Amino acid sequence: MSHPTKEEMDTRPKVSSLLSRLANYTNLTQGAKEHEEAENITEGKKKPTKTMLTAISMSAIATNGVVPAGGSYFMISRALGPEFGGAVGLCFYLGTTFAAAMYILGAIEIFLVYIVPRAAIFHSDDALKESAAMLNNMRVYGTAFLVLMVLVVFIGVRYVNKFASLFLACVIVSILAIYAGAIKSSFAPPHFPVCMLGNRTLSSRHIDICSKTKEINNMTVPSKLWGFFCNSSQFFNATCDEYFVHNNVTSIQGIPGLASGVITENLWSNYIPKGEIIEKPSAKSSDVLGSLNHEYVLVDITTSFTLLVGIFFPSVTGIMAGSNRSGDLKDAQKSIPIGTILAILTTSFVYLSNVVLFGACIEGVVLRDKFGDAVKGNLVVGTLSWPSPWVIVIGSFFSTCGAGLQSLTGAPRLLQAIAKDNIIPFLRVFGHSKANGEPTWALLLTAVIAELGILIASLDLVAPILSMFFLMCYLFVNLACALQTLLRTPNWRPRFRYYHWALSFMGMSICLALMFISSWYYAIVAMVIAGMIYKYIEYQGAEKEWGDGIRGLSLSAARFALLRLEEGPPHTKNWRPQLLVLLKLDEDLHVKHPRLLTFASQLKAGKGLTIVGSVIVGNFLENYGEALAAEQTIKHLMEAEKVKGFSQLVVAAKLREGISHLIQSCGLGGMKHNTVVMGWPNGWRQSEDARAWKTFIGTVRVTTAAHLALLVAKNISFFPSNVEQFSEGNIDVWWIVHDGGMLMLLPFLLKQHKVWRKCSIRIFTVAQLEDNSIQMKKDLATFLYHLRIEAEVEVVEMHDSDISAYTYERTLMMEQRSQMLRHMRLSKTERDREAQLVKDRNSMLRLTSIGSDEDEETETYQEKVHMTWTKDKYMASRGQKAKSMEGFQDLLNMRPDQSNVRRMHTAVKLNEVIVNKSHEAKLVLLNMPGPPRNPEGDENYMEFLEVLTEGLERVLLVRGGGSEVITIYS
């Protein structure tokens, strides 16, 4: 056994060093010097989620490895890939940023309505313009509050954490005050009168007394309320509203307390459209309509379950607050699950118990009065609390300020994590931070976006926006957990054990449903935004490979599909060309004929299976690096030609063996190629090396043996590129024999591509002397009609004729050349000389192929130059030359084989007809006959194909695989 060298020992990491680094790993990727301990972070304890399903999924993901900065983004991106991670991460960032705006607006509303109403800058005596003035006040104060909070966050996260303790204390005191007030209301409810006219709620903002009349100096006089409903202040001649006349004015207790039994009225939902009067169903009322007076308390907005969900949900979106600052946590794997779940349990109890307490203590008309018009603008929950309403007012104000600070702290860190991953290039600048690690640029962008939310000013408009982004993030957290669990990837080993894929799937479904329940149009907008980000990352962003679940899902789906595919050939209706494109590489490992791949892309139109294969001659151990380089070259060419497929490169000792391996082994299961695409060996006649055309014929034989279809493109360099679009022209099909219908299907597939779309299809068939040409044309037209292929049909008659001298001489030339190259072993110079003698004897015949586009690339063996000659070598050379000259004289006197003459005659006559009809065609397709069984006739076979296609610019020789590929049936 060999021992490692000293250099190898130095480069390999020692186990002790590795363990030390792992044990002391820190996930504080932000680099902040002032980060506090995780135990001091309490933001996750403020807001629960509607269900614990997402928290369970997030806990499983968070405990499945180290979670650096980025929190939910990091979890989703590593579980679902950079595209989903970036899309959902940015949406969640926007949601968190808009949440900051919402919390700031909430704090300003409390400040201006309940704490210091006189601080309002804008005022309006007109009731209709009062709301607009209030929005302007919120914009001004909201901007000032935002600047102040951004400065606090900019100074350092430790100050935010210090404020968090104060905010938490205010929240706890406020909650305890509510419970204390609810208990006190059971035996001593607070004085909280509400004025009612019949069963209708009256506004207390302008009335002086809850009565139609009042006593002044022992005289009964009309009250202000009388004047609002009657057209005169006199009792006797006034005309009053009909409902006002028939109903009494009464005062009810707005907070009757726990012992009142008011919960029976508030138990069921009662959604009211905008503009309706808020009524108490159990109060007495005369059955008259009356007019809609502005002194009634009206519903400010049409309520529904979906609307209330959209407004309420943002207050319970704190599930990700702790995970967003995962980079600040000492042990995120431990803190995130425990902190999140305990926060949800605590706050869920608080929210649900408060809902029950409010319904059991407070009248429904008061609960529906959003702005407190019926109770002189007082804060209802403040009146319920004990010992003072100011406990709730101050607590609510600091709670919203704290939530805003937490959002302004978490959102920039989330954006910085996305920027540092470099999956979205234009966000790269936001990955920078100042010396203590604070994401300065990300904070500035967050402030700008939050300012946009503050300028909207309306909480009812801002709330549904961030609801969509939060719900989408929760949806993908659940999806990530479900996906990892179902795939059972080896790396899925979370410490948190109390999860199941069904719970995650249920959470995902609930999130999706809530998105559309809350606001279907906002949901669509959020999905469109996420989709646009996804596509941008996919096509423009940096490529990342994180071993995510989407790729694992693709693998599982591919495995399932492959196992489901039927073995053997598919049904004719399901047949489509699955291509194996054989490319040839030059000495520099560049593709010699890239247009072959271009043609394959046009034939496939980017669809279906395409395997691009090539062979490097040599030893695999020695040529492994060349193989990798060649494979990268092929992949880049495939990307340039927009070919969706796979590359396969084989290193073999012989070219023919490598091609045979490719044909036999490419593909997997039912996803194997059924068609081989290759180029014609141009210049094979001039080549000193017979291996080029023998490899070609060998490939044809292997393809035939494998029952695969074969497409041979001749003059491939003349084929159009993907940017050359034919505005007119024909694709001519010469249908000599029916070989599975490939000739009919191929032009139809080509016309699906923009290059060939405007070309017309013409189908020619050949009739013999005994055939009925007219009937053949009718039958072919009917056949094409049933195939749903539009093409012009023409039958060409070929009558028997005498064999011409040209055919005889062409055959003789072919046989002489074949025999000569087989028996004579001359140097290149002598071979050229003897070939010239044959050429002169047969006059007019030439050896080069018409239209050959590779004469300058012909492979030749260089003549060996012997620097030293002995007498023995000289005599042996003269003897061999003399013997060869005697054999050459025999060749000059030979007679051609009659079977070869007949084959050559057929090829020449058919070529004359094809050139006559299709010399201007953009592409000619014709049947390719099979190679001879006897290898001695290989060169004759090549000559026949050469003669058959002479004079044509672009030719595609087609040979079927032995099965039908097209059918007339649906």
N, C-alpha and C positions, 0 to 999 in steps of 0.2 A: 504494500500500500504506500503510495507516495505521500510525502508530508508537505504541507504548505510552506512556501518560501517566507523569508522574513518580510519581504515587501508585501506579500499577501496578508501576513499577520498584521502589518501596520495599517492596511487599508480597511480591514474588516473591523466592525465595531465590537468591542469587548462586551461580554454579557453583563459584567458589573456596571459598565458605563451606561448601557442601554436601560438596565433596571433602574438605575439612579435617575435618569432623565424621565422615565415613565412615572416613577413614584413621586417625583417633584414637579410633575407637569402642572402648569397653571393655565387656566383658560381666561385670564385677564388680558385678552388681546387688545383691549383699548389702551393699556399702558398708563392708566390714570394713577397718579401717585396718591390721590386723596380718596380712593375708593374705601368705603366703609365695609364692615363685615356684613355678611348676608343676613345675619340675625336682626339687624337694625332696619331692614327693608320691610315695610308693612303695606306697600301699595296694593298688593294682591288681596288684602283683607277688607277692602272697602266695598267691592262690588261683586256680587255672585253672578253665576250664569243661570240660564233658565233650566238647564239640565246639567248633570255631571258627566254626560257621555263624552263631551269634548275634553273635559279635564282628565278623564280616564285615558283617552287616546294620547293626549299630550304627555301624560305621566309615563306611559309606556315608551314613547319616542325619546323623551328626555332622559330616561334611565338606560337607553340603549347606546351608551357611549358618551364621550365628552361633548358638552354643548358650549362652544365658545360664544362670543358676542353674536347677536343677531336673533337669538331666541327662536321664535316661531318661524322666521325666514330660514334659519339654519336647519331646523327640523324638516321643513317641507322641501327645501332644495335638495338636501341630502337623501331624502326618502323618495321624492318624485322627480328629481332632475332639475338642472338649472333653469329650464324654460318655465316649468310650473313654479319653482321656487322664486324666480325673479318676478314673474307676473303676480303671484299671490303676495309676495313680500312687498312689492311696491303698492299694491292695493291696500294691504294692511298698514303700510306706512301712511298712506293718504288718510285712511280711517283714523289712525291714532292722531294724526295732525289735526284733522277736523274735530276730533274729540276734544283736543285742547281748546279749540275755538268755542265749542259748545259749553265746556265747563266755565270758560271765562265769561261768556254771555250769561250763563246762569248766575255767576257771582255778581255781575253788574246788575242784573234784574233784582236780585235780593238787596243789593246796596241802594239802588234808586227807589225801589218800591217800599221797602220795609225799614231800612236803616236811616238813610238821609234823603228823603224825597225832595228836600229843598235844594239838593245839589244838582238837580237837573238843569241843563243849560238851555234846552229847547222846550218851549211851552206852547200850548194852543188851547184857546177857549172853545173852539169847535170840537165837539165830541168825535166827529168823523176824522179829524186830522190829529187827534190826540195820540193815536197809535203810531202814526208816522213820526211825530215828534219824539216819541219814546224810542223808536228805532234809531233815530239820529243820536240820541243821548247814548244809546248802547254802543253805537259805532265809535263815538269819541272816547268814552270811558274804556271800552273794550280794547281799543288800540293802546291806550295808556297802560292798562293792566298787562297787556301782552308784552310791551317793551320792558316793563318792570320785571316780569317773570323770566323773560329771556336773559336779562342781565343776571338774575340770580342763578340760572342754570349755567350761564357762561362762566361765572366766577368759579363754580365747582359743584360736583355732585354731592359733596359732603354737606353743603348747606341745604340742599334739597332734603337730604336724609334727616338733618336736624329739624327742619320744618315739619317733616312727616310725623314726628312724634307729637308735636303740638296739634297738628290737624287730627291725628288719631284720637287724642284726648278729647278734643271738641266733639268729634263724632260719637264717641262712647258716652259722654255726658248728655248729648242731645237724645240719644236712643233711650237712655235710662230715664230722662225727663218725660219722654212720651209714655213709657210704661207706667211711671208713677202717676202721671196725669190721668191715664185710662183707669187705673185702679181707683183714684180719688173720685172720678166721675160716677162711679157706681153708688156712692152715698152722698156726694156733694158736687153735682155737676156745675160747671162754670156758667155764669150769666152770659148768654150768647143769643140774643133775640133775633128772629128773622120775621120780617113783615110779610104777610100773605093777603092777597085779595082773592077770596074763594080758595081755590087750590093753586093759584098762580103766585110765583115769587116776585116780590117787588124790590126794586133797587133802593138802597138806603142812602145813596150818595146825595140826593137832593131833597128828600122829605124830612120834615122836622119832627113828626110824630106819626106813629103807626096807627092812624085813625082818620076817619073822614072829617071829623070835627074836633075842635078843641075849645077849652074854657078860657076866656079872657075877661077878667073883671065880672065874673059871674054871668058871662054871656057866652052862648054857644055860637062859635064862628067857624066857617070852613077852614080846613087845614090846607097846607100846600098840596097835599095829595088830592084834595078836592079840585083844586085849580088845574091839576094835570089831566084830570079826566072829564072836567066840565068846562063849558065855554064861558062861564060867568062865576063870579065869586058870590052871587046872591043865591039863596036857597030856593026861592020861589020861581024865578024866571030862568033858571039855568037849564041847559040841555046837556045831559051827561051821557057818558058811554053806557050802553045797555048792560054790559057785563058788570060795570061798576055799580049800577043801580041795583042789580039783582043779587049781589054777593056782598058779604060782610068782610070787613078788614079785621084780621086777627094777627096776633103775635105768637109764634111758636118758639120752642127752645131749639136752637141750632145744634147744640151738643147735649142731648137728653141723657147720655151716660150709658154705661154697660147694662144697668138694670132696666132700661126703658123698653127693651124688646124691639128697637128700631131695625135690628138686623134682619127681621123677617121681610121688611120692605126693600132692603138693599141686597138681598141674597141673589136676585136674578138680574140679568143684564137688561138694559133699556136704552138702546142707541137712538139718538134724536138727531134729525137733520138740522143744518145750520139755519138760524133765524127763528126756530121754534121757542116758545116760552117754557121755561123750566117749571114743572108742576109737581105737586105732591099728590100722588094717586089716592091716598086715604083721606085727604081733606075734603070737606063738604063744598060743593060748587053747583050753582044753577046751570042748567043746560042751555046756555045762550053763548053766542060767539063773541060779540063785541069787536072792537077794533084793536089793532096791534099798537099799543102805546109804548113809547120808548122808556117808560118808567118800569116796565117789566124787565126781569133778568132773562136775557136771551142766550141761546146756545151760540158760541162764537165759531164753532166749526162742526161740520157733519162728522159724527163719531161712528166708528165701527170697530170691530175686533182687530181688523188689519191695521187701522190707523193707530189704535192704542198700542199694538205690538211695536209698530215702527217708532212711536214716541218713547215708550217705556224701555225698549231694548237697550238703547245706548247707556242707560244707567246701570246695566248689569254686564257691561263688556270688560270688566276688569280681570277676566280669566287669564289674559295674556300679559297683564301688567308686570308680573314677576319675570316671566320668560323673556320679555323684551330686554331686560337688563341682566341677561344670563352672564354676560361678561363681567359684571360687577359682583357676582355671587361667588363665595368661596368654594362651595360644592354645589353646582347647579343640579347635578343628578339627584341630590338629596333634598335640596331646598325647594325646587320647583314642584314636585309631586306633593310633598307634605304641605307646603305653604298654600298651594292652589286649592287643594281639596279641603283643607281646614277653613280657608277663606270662604269657599263656596258653601260649606255646611253652616258656617256662622251667619253669613250674610243672607243666605236663603231663608234661614229661620227668622231673621230680623225682618226681611221684606214680607214674607208670608204672614207673620204674626201681626205686623203693622196693618196689612190689608184687612185682616180679620178685625182688629181693634177699631179701625176707622169705620168699618161697616157696622160694628156693634155700638159705636158711641155717637156717630155724627149722622145728622139727617141727610138723605139723598140729595135734596135740593141744594144743600151747602156743598156736598161733594162734587156736584156737577157745575158749581159756580166757579169757573176757572180764575177769574180776577177778583173774587170776593166782593162783588157789587152788593150782594144782599147783606153783608156784614161789615159795611163801611170800609172795605179794603183790608180788613185784618187778616193775618195769617191764621188759617183755621187750625193747623196742627200746633201752632204756637199757643193758641188759646187753650187747646186741650192739654198741653204739657204743664208740668208742675216743677218748679215753683213759679216760673215766669216765662212769658212768650219769648223774651230776649235770649233765653238759652238756645231755642231752636233757630232763631234768626242768626245769631252769631255762629252757632255750630254749622248751619247750612252754608253760610258764607265761607268759612274757613275750609269746609269740606270740599266745596267746588274749587276753591283756590288751590288746595292740595292736589286734587285730581288733575287740574290744569298743569301744575308743575310736573307731576309724574308723566303726563303725556309729552310735555316738552322735553323731558329727560330721555324717555324711551324712544321716541320717534327718530331723533337724530342718530342714535346708536344703531337703530335698525337700518337706516339709510346708509350709514357708514359701513355696516357689514356687507350690504349689497354691493356698494361701490368697491370695497376691497376685493371682492370675488372677481371683479372685472368681467362680469357677464354682460354688462351694459356699458359700452365704452364711454358714452358721453357723461356718465355719472362718476367717472374716475376721480374728478376733482374733489368730490364729497367724501372720498376715503381718507383725506388728509386731516390731521388734527394738530392741536397746539402741543406744547411741550408736556403738559400733564395728561395728555391723551384725550382731552375733550374734543368732540367732533365739531369744530368751529363752523366750517362751511356748511355742514349738514344742518347745524342749528339755525344758521341764517336762512337757508331754504325753507326749513320748517316754519320759521317765523313768518316768512312771506306767504306761504300757503295758508297758515292759520289766520293771517290777516284777511285773506279772501273770505274765509268763513265768518269772520267778525263783521266784515262789510255786508254780508247777507243779513246779519243781525237777528233774524227770526229763528228761534230755537226749533220751531215746528218744521222749518225747511232744512235746517242743518242736520237734525237728528236722523232722518231716513237715509241721508247720504252715507254717514259713517256706519249706519246699521248694515248696509249692503257690503261694505268692505270688511267689516268684522265677521259677518256671517260667511262670506266667501273664504276667509282665512280659516274659520272653524271647520268649514266643509272639507277643506283640503287636509287639515290636520287629521280629521277622522278618516279620510280616504287613505292617507299615508299609513296610518296604523293598520287599517283593514287590509291594505295591499301587502304590507310586510308580513302580516300574520298569515294570510292565505298562501303567499308564495313560499313561506317557511325558508327564507334565505338563511344560510349558515351564520351570517353576521347578525341576525335578529335574535338577540339575547338580552332583553330588557330585565332589569332588576325588579321593576314593578310587575307583579304577577297577576294583579286583579283586572285583567282586560280580556276582551274577546272580540273577534272580528264582527260578530253580530251587533254588539253594542256600538262599535265604531260605524258600522253601516247604518244603524238606526240614527245615530247622531248626524251623519252626513245627510241622510234623507230629511231629517227635521230642519237642518240648516237650509237646505235647498227649498223646502216648502216655506219656511219663514221668509226667505228672500222674496218670493213671489206673493206671499200673503201680505207682507208689509207694504211693498210697492213694486208691482210687476215691471213698471217702466224703469224705475231706478235699478232693479235687478238686471234688466237687459243691458242698460248702460254700463253697469259695473262689469258684466260679463264681456261686453264688447271691448272695454278698456283693457281688461285682463287678456283677452284674446289678441289684441294688437301688441301688447307688451310681449306676449308669448312668441308671436311670429317674428317680432323684431329680434328677440334674443336668439331665436332659432336660425335666422339668416344673417344677422349682423354681429351678434355678440360673440365673445370669445368662447371657444369650445371647452367644456369642462366634462370630466368623466369622474363621477362620484359613486359609481356603482349603485345607482338609484333604483327604486322599485319599478319605475316605468320600463326600464330596460329589462329588468327581471320579468316583468309581466309580458313584455314582447317575446322573451325567450320561452316562457311557459306557453303563450298563445301559439308561437311557431311550432313548438313541440306537439301541442295538441292538434294543430292543423295538419302537421306532417303525419301523425299517427292516424288521423281520420282520412287522409287521402287514400284512395284506392290504389292498390298495387297493380302494376301493368298499365297499359295504355288507357287513357280516359275515353269517355264516350265522344263520338264525333262532334256532338253539339258543344262539348266543353273543350274541344281541341283548340289550342292557340300556339303559335310558334314560341317555344322556349329555346332561346338561342345560346349556342356555344360559338363564340367568335374567335377564330384562330388568327392571332396577330404574329407577324414576323418582326424580330428585332435586329437592328444592325450592330456593328461592332461597338458602337457607343451606347448600346442598350436603348436606343430610340426606336419608336415604332416606324417601320418603313412605309406602311400604307395606312395612315390615320383615317382616310376616307372610308375604309372598310367599317370602322366603328361608327362613322357618320351615317353610313347606309343602314347599319343595324339600328341606330337610334330612330331613323326615319321609318323603318319597317315596324318597330315596336311602338313608336310614338310615346316613348317613356314608360310603357306599361309592360307588365309581365316579367318573367325571369330572363335575365341576360347574364351570362357568364363570359368573361373575356379571358381567354387563356393564351399562354405563350410558353415556349420551351427555350431553356438555355442549355447548350451542350456542354457537358463537363461533369465534374464530381461535386456532389452536394456539399461535402465538407469544405471544399476549396472555393466553391462559387456561391456560398450562402449570402455573402454581402452583396454580390452582383444581383442575386435573385431579389433581395429586398429592395434594392435601388430600382430594378426593372419593374417590380410590382408598384412602387410609388409612382413611377412614370406612367404606367397604365392607368392608375387611379386618377391621376391629374388629368389625363386625356379623357377619361370617362366623365369627370366633372365638367371639363370644357365642352364636351359634346352632350352634356345633360343626359347621360345614360345611367339609369338607376339599375344597378346590378352589382355583381361581385367579380373580383379578379382572382385568377388562379394561375400561378406560375410554377412550372415543374423544371427541375434540373435532372437531366438524363444523359446517359453516355452517348446515345444516338438520338437524332432529331425525330426519326420515325417512331422510336419507342416512346419518347416523351409525348408525342401527339396521340399515340395509342392510349397512353395512361390517362391523358386528359379526357378523351372520348369515353373511356370506360368508367372513370372514377368521379368526374365532376357531378355536382348535385348531391342531394340527400333525400332518400326515401322517394316519395312521390313527386318531389320537386327536382326533377332531373331534366336536362335538356332533351329536346326531341328533334332539334334541327342544328346542323353544323354550318357555319358560314365561313368561307375562306376565299382567298384570292387566286386567280389564275397565275401559274408561274410564267410570267412574261419573259421572253428571251430564252426560253428553254432550248431552242434550236442552237443558239449560239454558244450555249454554256458548255465548257469543257467538262464540267462535272455533271454526270448523269444523275447524281443524288437528288438534285432539285426536283426534276419531274418524276423521278421514281418515288420520292416522298409524297408528291401530290397524288399519284395513282394509289400508293399504299394507303393514304388517308381516305381516298374514295372507297377502297375495298373495306377498310375498317368500319367506315360509316355504314356501308351496305350491310356488313355482317351484324352490326348493332341495331339494324332496322331503324335508322335515323334518316330524316330528310337531309338533303344537302343542297346548299346554295353556293354557287361558284360565280363570283363577280369578275368579269374580264374587263380589262382597261379601267381598273378601279380609280385611277387618278383622274379620270374624266368624269366621274360621278359628281353630282352637285353637292355643295356644302349646305349646311342648315340655313344659311342666309340667302342662298340663291333660290328664288321662287320662280318656277316656270309659269309664265302668264298664259301659255297655250302649249299645244303639242299632244302627242299620243304615247301611251304605254301599250306596246304591241305584244300580244301573247300568241306564240306559235304552238298550238296544241296538236302535237303529233300523236301522242298516245296518252291515255288517261292513266295518270300515275298518282292516284289518291286525291286529285283535285287541288293540288298545291298551286298549279298555274292559275287557277281561277281565284284562289283566295289571296295570293300575294299582291296583285295589283289593287285589290280592294283595300287591303291594309295600308299600302303605300299612299293611297289617296286620302287617308285620314290625316296625313302630315301636310303641313302648309306648303312644303316644297313641291309636292306632286298633286295638290288638291285640284288645280285647274286643268290638269291633263285628262284627256279622254282615254277610255279603254277600248282597244280594238282586239278582237279575238279572231285569229286565222286558224283554219284547219285544212288539212290537205286531203283531196279526194283522188282516188285512183281511177283508172279507166272504167272499172266495173261499177263504181259508186254512182249514186244518184245525187248530184251536187245540190239540186234544188231542195230535195227532201232533207239532206244533211243540214242545210242552212236553216230550214224551218225547225228541225229537231234541236239544233244548237240554240236557237233563239228561245225556244220554249224552255229548254233546260236552264238558261240564264235567267229567264223570267221567274222560274220557280226558286232559283237561288237568290233572288232579289238583288241581282247585280246588273247595273246598267252598262251595256257595252255594245259596240257595233260589231256585227258578225259578218265574216266573209269566208267563203270556201274557195280554196285555190286548187285548180286542177293541174296535176302533174302526169303527163302522158309518157309512156315508154318511148325512148329515143335511143338512137345508136350511141355507143360510147365514143366520145370525141377523142381526138388525138391528145388534147390537153389533159383529159382524165387519164389516158393511158400513160402519158409521159409523167404526170404527177405521181401516179402509183409507182412507176418504175423508179423515179427519183427517190421516193420515200423508202422503197425496199433497198435500193443501192446504198443510200446513206445509212440506213439502219445496219446493214451487213458490214459496211465499211467501218463504222465506228465500233462494231462489236469485235471484229477480227484484227483490225490494224491497231497497233500501239505505237503511234508516231508521236513525235514532239509536236508542240503547238504549231510551229512554223511549217513542218512537213504536212501536218493534217490540213492546215489551211490551203496548202498548195494542191493537195490531192482533191480536196473538196472543190477547189476552183476548176480542176480538170473535169470533174463530173458536171459542174455547172455549165461549163462551156459546151460539153457534149449534148446536154439536154436543152441548150439555148433558153432564153426567156424565163427559165425557172429561177426563182430566188429562194434563199434559205430563211430570210428574215420574215417574221409574221407581220401582216398588215396591221397597222395601228398599234404596234408594240410601244409601250410607254416606258420601257425599262431597259432599252438597249445599252444605255450608259452604265447601268447597274449590274450588268451580267457578271456572274461569278465565273472566274477562270482560274485555272491553276497556272502559276508562274513557271515558265520553263526553267528547268534545273540546269545550271551552268557548272560543268565539270572543269575545274582548273587544271587537272592533271590527267593525261590520257596515256595509257599503255598500249602497246602493240596489240595485245589480246583484246582489249576493249574495242580498239578500232576495227579489228577484223570481225569481231562479233557483231558490231553495229552494222557493218556493211552487209554481213550475211543476213541479218534480220530485215534490213531494208530491201534486199533483193527478193527475199521470200514474200514480203508484203507486196511488192510490186507485181509478183506473179499472181497473188490472190486478187489484186486490184484489176488485173487484166481479165480474170474470170468474172468479176462483177460487171465489167463493161459489156460482156456478152450474154448476161443473164436475161431471162424473160420474166415479167411480173406474174405473181400469183393471181389467178382469175377471181378468187373470192375477194382479194384486196381491191381488184379492179372494180368489182360490183359495189363494194362499200364506198370506194372513192367516188364512183359515179353518182351514187345516191347523195353523198355529201355535197358534191359540186353542184348538182341540179337543185338541191334544196337551198343551198346558199344563194344561188342565182335568184330564186324566187323570193327569198327573205330580203336580200339586198334591194331587189326591185320594188318591193312593197314597203319596206320599213327602213330605208336608208336615212330618212329624216326623223325617225321616231326618237323620243327622248330616252326610251329604254326598251330593250327587246328581251323577252323572256321565252325560253324554249327548253324543251325536254333535253336532259342530259343522259345519253345512253350509258349503260354500265360498262366497266372495264372488262377486257377479255379474261377468260379463265387461265389461259396460258400466259405467263409473264413475258414470254418472248415477243408477244405482240403489243407490249406496252407502248413502245415508241410509235407504232402504227396507230394505236388508239389516240395518242396525243395529236398525231398529224390529222386524223379524221376530224377531231374537235376543232383544230385550228382552221381547217378548210371550211368547216360548217359555219364558223363565226367570222370569217374574213370580211372586211369591208363594213363592219358595224362598229359604231362608236362606243356604245354602252350595251353590254350583254350580261344577262343573268341566266346561267345554266341551272336548271332545277331538276333535282332527282328526289322522288318521293320516298317515304320510309316504309312503304308497303301497307299502309292503312289509310282509310278514308279520313280526310280532314275537313270536309265540307258536306253539308246535307241540305236537301230541299225542305226538310221537315222542321217545324218550329220546336 
